């Protein structure tokens, strides 16, 4: 029986939560095609992490590991080589995972090495060989039918429920992969430490746009974010202007989010930004321009200057918390 293989990402010895929707998508593909589901953990020494994942199972039949020093820190070249190696050893015919920046970088390379098709940003599994994905910045959906010996995919995490723990499965260590970094060297890694939840995993996201004017003004959004226990985001216009780091960007070329509450402050609502957040359960927009496109998707809209609205909102939340 052929295999649907899910590439997992880990941090601090644990499975990253954004991988769970990718497992769900892969499980649906496996069920539709009659294939078995397997998970793959890559790293310099992934054994203990893989054992913890295998204890939860997540509906898979096995957890495979590939160990090599070159796999940490991440480079797309090393991961692509390792993924292709795993495919050959496991006989996987469908390979993918959640549409993270890591897999968006590594999977196209692996697909190119095998001359295989890649279906990105799947939002629904129609059948064993037909998948739905957004096109035209999310303004339309396209059903893609693929017929090939090996198929790659990424799943939009906001469209699939996180996989639930199941029965424990075994860990199977695969032979070390041959890796060619193709001259790529990681000279150093700069980590941003934050007590806030990850942007793609937060239940509340507060985003600022070009109308915030400068980075110092994001401090007030940070106050609102922390009061709500959320994550801070931004539009591409704000990140391109250097107001905040690029890893806070929400949108088609940034992170795709679907929190329970999304608050857009001074965000005009360009289609590229909407593509990254319109799946949010409740959208609140604050913008002084009454004609801003963001109001077309907002559940609640306030036409006002952020300088007036956000401090007042902070005061109201503080008062509410003090009363309770």
C-alpha positions as CSV (number, residue, x, y, z in Angstrom):
1,X,0.0,0.0,0.0
2,X,1.4,3.4,-1.0
3,X,1.7,6.2,1.5
4,X,0.7,9.8,2.1
5,X,3.6,11.3,3.9
6,X,3.3,14.4,6.1
7,X,6.4,16.6,6.7
8,X,6.3,17.9,10.3
9,X,8.1,20.8,11.9
10,X,9.2,20.8,15.5
11,X,10.6,23.4,18.0
12,X,11.9,22.8,21.5
13,X,11.4,19.1,21.2
14,X,7.7,19.5,20.4
15,X,5.5,19.3,17.4
16,X,4.6,22.8,16.1
17,X,0.8,23.2,16.4
18,X,0.4,24.7,12.9
19,X,1.3,21.2,11.5
20,X,-1.9,19.6,12.9
21,X,-4.2,20.9,10.1
22,X,-1.8,19.6,7.5
23,X,-2.1,16.1,9.1
24,X,-5.9,16.4,8.8
25,X,-5.7,17.3,5.1
26,X,-3.3,14.4,4.5
27,X,-5.6,12.0,6.4
28,X,-8.5,13.1,4.1
29,X,-6.3,12.4,1.0
30,X,-5.3,9.0,2.4
31,X,-8.9,8.1,3.1
32,X,-10.0,9.1,-0.4
33,X,-7.2,7.2,-2.1
34,X,-7.0,4.1,0.1
35,X,-3.4,5.0,1.1
36,X,-1.8,4.8,4.5
37,X,-0.9,7.9,6.5
38,X,2.7,8.4,7.8
39,X,4.5,11.2,9.4
40,X,8.1,12.4,8.9
41,X,10.3,14.2,11.5
42,X,13.6,15.8,10.3
43,X,16.4,17.0,12.4
44,X,19.9,16.6,13.7
45,X,18.6,14.2,16.4
46,X,14.8,13.9,16.1
47,X,14.4,10.6,18.0
48,X,12.9,11.9,21.3
49,X,10.7,14.4,19.6
50,X,9.4,11.7,17.2
51,X,8.7,9.4,20.1
52,X,6.4,12.0,21.7
53,X,4.6,12.5,18.4
54,X,4.3,8.8,17.9
55,X,2.6,8.5,21.4
56,X,-0.2,10.7,20.1
57,X,-0.3,9.0,16.7
58,X,-2.7,11.5,15.1
59,X,-4.2,8.7,13.0
60,X,-1.0,7.7,11.3
61,X,0.4,4.2,10.9
62,X,4.0,5.2,11.6
63,X,6.3,8.1,12.4
64,X,9.5,8.1,10.4
65,X,12.7,10.0,11.3
66,X,15.6,11.2,9.3
67,X,18.6,12.4,11.2
68,X,21.5,14.5,9.8
69,X,23.4,17.4,11.3
70,X,22.8,19.4,8.0
71,X,19.1,19.4,8.7
72,X,19.5,22.0,11.6
73,X,19.3,24.9,11.2
74,X,16.8,24.7,8.3
75,X,17.9,25.2,4.8
76,X,15.6,24.4,1.9
77,X,18.3,22.6,0.0
78,X,19.0,20.1,2.9
79,X,15.4,19.5,3.6
80,X,14.6,19.0,-0.1
81,X,17.3,16.3,-0.3
82,X,16.0,14.6,2.9
83,X,12.4,14.6,1.7
84,X,13.3,13.1,-1.7
85,X,15.4,10.5,0.2
86,X,12.4,9.7,2.5
87,X,10.1,9.3,-0.5
88,X,12.4,6.7,-2.1
89,X,12.6,4.7,1.2
90,X,8.9,4.8,2.1
91,X,7.4,4.6,-1.3
92,X,5.3,7.7,-0.6
93,X,3.2,8.9,-3.5
94,X,1.6,12.0,-1.9
95,X,3.8,14.3,0.2
96,X,3.0,17.5,1.9
97,X,1.9,19.3,5.1
98,X,0.7,22.7,6.4
99,X,1.5,25.7,4.1
100,X,4.2,27.2,6.4
101,X,7.2,29.3,5.2
102,X,9.4,26.2,5.7
103,X,7.4,23.9,3.5
104,X,6.7,26.6,0.9
105,X,10.4,26.8,0.6
106,X,11.4,23.1,0.7
107,X,8.6,21.3,-1.1
108,X,8.9,23.1,-4.5
109,X,12.5,22.1,-4.6
110,X,11.8,18.5,-3.8
111,X,9.0,18.4,-6.4
112,X,11.3,19.9,-9.0
113,X,13.9,17.2,-8.2
114,X,11.4,14.5,-9.0
115,X,9.7,16.4,-11.8
116,X,6.4,16.1,-9.8
117,X,3.4,18.4,-9.6
118,X,2.8,20.6,-6.5
119,X,-0.7,21.7,-5.5
120,X,-0.2,24.6,-3.1
121,X,-2.6,26.0,-0.5
122,X,-5.3,23.3,-0.6
123,X,-8.5,24.4,1.1
124,X,-10.5,21.2,0.4
125,X,-10.0,17.6,-0.7
126,X,-12.6,16.8,-3.3
127,X,-11.3,13.3,-4.2
128,X,-8.2,11.2,-4.3
129,X,-6.8,13.3,-7.2
130,X,-8.8,16.6,-7.1
131,X,-8.1,19.4,-4.7
132,X,-9.6,22.9,-4.2
133,X,-7.2,25.9,-3.9
134,X,-7.7,29.7,-4.0
135,X,-6.6,31.8,-7.0
136,X,-6.7,35.5,-7.9
137,X,-5.7,36.5,-4.3
138,X,-8.5,34.4,-2.9
139,X,-11.3,35.9,-5.1
140,X,-12.0,32.6,-6.7
141,X,-11.6,28.9,-6.0
142,X,-10.1,26.4,-8.5
143,X,-10.5,22.6,-8.5
144,X,-7.2,21.1,-9.6
145,X,-7.1,17.5,-10.8
146,X,-3.6,15.9,-10.9
147,X,-2.5,12.6,-12.3
148,X,1.1,11.7,-11.6
149,X,3.1,9.0,-9.8
150,X,4.1,11.4,-7.1
151,X,2.2,14.5,-6.0
152,X,3.2,17.2,-3.6
153,X,0.8,19.5,-1.7
154,X,0.6,22.2,1.0
155,X,-2.6,22.7,3.0
156,X,-3.9,26.0,4.2
157,X,-4.0,25.5,7.9
158,X,-7.0,27.8,8.5
159,X,-9.3,25.6,6.4
160,X,-8.7,22.2,8.2
161,X,-9.3,21.3,11.8
162,X,-6.2,20.4,13.8
163,X,-5.6,16.6,13.9
164,X,-6.6,14.9,17.2
165,X,-4.4,12.5,19.2
166,X,-5.1,8.9,18.6
167,X,-3.5,5.5,19.2
168,X,0.3,5.3,19.6
169,X,2.3,4.1,16.7
170,X,5.9,3.0,16.2
171,X,8.9,5.2,15.3
172,X,10.9,4.0,12.3
173,X,14.4,5.5,11.8
174,X,15.3,5.8,8.1
175,X,18.8,5.5,6.8
176,X,20.6,8.9,6.8
177,X,20.0,10.9,3.7
178,X,22.7,12.1,1.3
179,X,22.7,15.9,1.5
180,X,24.2,18.5,-0.8
181,X,23.8,22.0,0.6
182,X,24.8,23.4,-2.8
183,X,27.1,25.9,-1.2
184,X,24.5,27.2,1.2
185,X,25.8,28.0,4.7
186,X,24.0,29.3,7.7
187,X,26.2,31.9,9.4
188,X,23.9,32.6,12.3
189,X,20.3,32.5,13.5
190,X,18.6,35.5,15.1
191,X,15.6,34.5,17.2
192,X,12.9,36.9,18.3
193,X,11.7,36.1,21.8
194,X,8.1,36.9,22.6
195,X,5.7,35.9,25.3
196,X,2.8,36.3,22.8
197,X,1.4,33.3,20.9
198,X,2.6,32.6,17.4
199,X,0.8,34.7,14.8
200,X,-0.6,31.7,13.0
201,X,-1.8,30.0,16.2
202,X,-3.2,33.0,18.1
203,X,-7.0,33.3,18.9
204,X,-6.7,37.1,18.7
205,X,-4.7,39.1,16.2
206,X,-4.3,42.8,16.2
207,X,-2.8,44.2,12.9
208,X,-1.7,47.7,12.0
209,X,-1.4,49.1,8.5
210,X,0.2,52.0,6.6
211,X,-2.0,54.4,8.5
212,X,0.0,53.8,11.7
213,X,2.7,56.0,10.0
214,X,5.7,54.9,12.0
215,X,7.0,52.0,14.1
216,X,6.7,53.8,17.4
217,X,3.0,54.0,17.0
218,X,2.7,50.2,17.0
219,X,3.4,50.4,20.8
220,X,-0.2,51.3,21.4
221,X,-1.3,48.2,19.3
222,X,1.0,46.1,21.5
223,X,-0.9,47.3,24.5
224,X,-4.2,46.3,23.0
225,X,-2.7,43.0,21.8
226,X,-1.4,42.1,25.3
227,X,-4.6,43.0,27.0
228,X,-6.4,40.6,24.7
229,X,-3.7,37.9,25.0
230,X,-3.2,37.9,21.2
231,X,-0.5,38.3,18.6
232,X,0.6,41.4,16.7
233,X,0.4,41.5,12.9
234,X,0.8,44.0,10.2
235,X,0.0,44.7,6.6
236,X,2.7,44.4,3.9
237,X,2.6,48.2,3.5
238,X,3.6,48.5,7.2
239,X,6.4,45.9,7.0
240,X,7.8,47.2,3.7
241,X,8.0,50.7,5.3
242,X,10.1,49.2,8.1
243,X,7.6,49.9,10.9
244,X,7.7,46.3,12.2
245,X,9.6,43.2,11.2
246,X,8.6,41.3,8.1
247,X,7.7,38.2,10.0
248,X,4.6,40.0,11.3
249,X,3.1,40.4,7.8
250,X,-0.4,39.0,7.3
251,X,-1.5,38.5,3.7
252,X,-1.0,36.6,0.5
253,X,2.8,36.8,0.6
254,X,2.9,36.7,4.4
255,X,1.1,34.6,7.0
256,X,-2.4,33.2,6.6
257,X,-4.4,33.6,9.8
258,X,-7.9,32.8,10.9
259,X,-8.2,33.7,14.6
260,X,-11.5,34.0,16.5
261,X,-11.0,37.8,16.6
262,X,-9.1,39.9,14.0
263,X,-8.7,43.6,14.7
264,X,-7.4,45.7,11.7
265,X,-6.2,49.1,12.7
266,X,-5.4,51.7,9.9
267,X,-5.4,48.8,7.4
268,X,-7.0,49.8,4.1
269,X,-7.8,46.3,3.1
270,X,-5.9,45.6,-0.1
271,X,-7.0,42.2,-1.7
272,X,-3.6,40.7,-0.9
273,X,-4.1,41.5,2.8
274,X,-7.7,40.2,2.8
275,X,-6.5,36.9,1.3
276,X,-4.5,36.3,4.5
277,X,-7.2,37.1,7.1
278,X,-10.7,36.9,5.7
279,X,-11.2,33.5,7.2
280,X,-11.2,35.1,10.7
281,X,-14.3,34.3,12.8
282,X,-14.9,38.0,13.7
283,X,-13.3,40.9,12.0
284,X,-13.2,44.4,13.5
285,X,-11.9,47.3,11.4
286,X,-10.9,50.8,12.6
287,X,-10.1,53.2,9.8
288,X,-10.6,56.9,9.3
289,X,-11.5,56.3,5.6
290,X,-15.2,55.3,5.4
291,X,-14.6,53.9,1.9
292,X,-11.7,51.6,2.9
293,X,-12.1,48.1,1.4
294,X,-11.5,46.6,4.8
295,X,-15.1,47.5,5.8
296,X,-16.5,45.2,3.1
297,X,-15.3,42.2,5.0
298,X,-15.6,43.5,8.6
299,X,-18.3,42.3,11.0
300,X,-17.8,45.5,13.0
301,X,-16.4,48.7,11.6
302,X,-15.5,52.0,13.2
303,X,-14.8,55.0,10.9
304,X,-12.4,56.9,13.2
305,X,-8.8,57.9,13.7
306,X,-6.9,55.2,15.4
307,X,-5.3,57.8,17.7
308,X,-8.8,58.4,19.2
309,X,-10.3,54.9,18.9
310,X,-7.5,52.6,20.2
311,X,-6.7,54.4,23.5
312,X,-10.5,54.5,24.2
313,X,-10.8,50.8,23.4
314,X,-7.9,50.0,25.7
315,X,-9.5,52.0,28.6
316,X,-12.8,50.2,28.1
317,X,-11.1,46.7,28.2
318,X,-9.1,47.6,31.3
319,X,-12.3,48.8,33.0
320,X,-14.1,45.6,32.0
321,X,-11.3,43.5,33.4
322,X,-11.2,45.4,36.6
323,X,-14.9,45.0,37.1
324,X,-14.7,41.3,36.6
